[in-house]
Amino acid sequence: MGLLQTLLMNTRPSLALGMMALVAFSVSLSTAATLSHLIQIAKWVLSLVHLN
């Protein structure tokens, strides 16, 4: 985290804000995709349990 902070301190503010926005967007998108897959897996497991 300190390395990232040092790197961002040496860049233009608009570039640093853009990089932070990109990282925040990608993390939230990955989290949403992971949760979606986990929900699909849970539905599949529950459908298998229900059939038995």
Long-range contacts (C-beta under 8 A, 24 or more apart in sequence): none
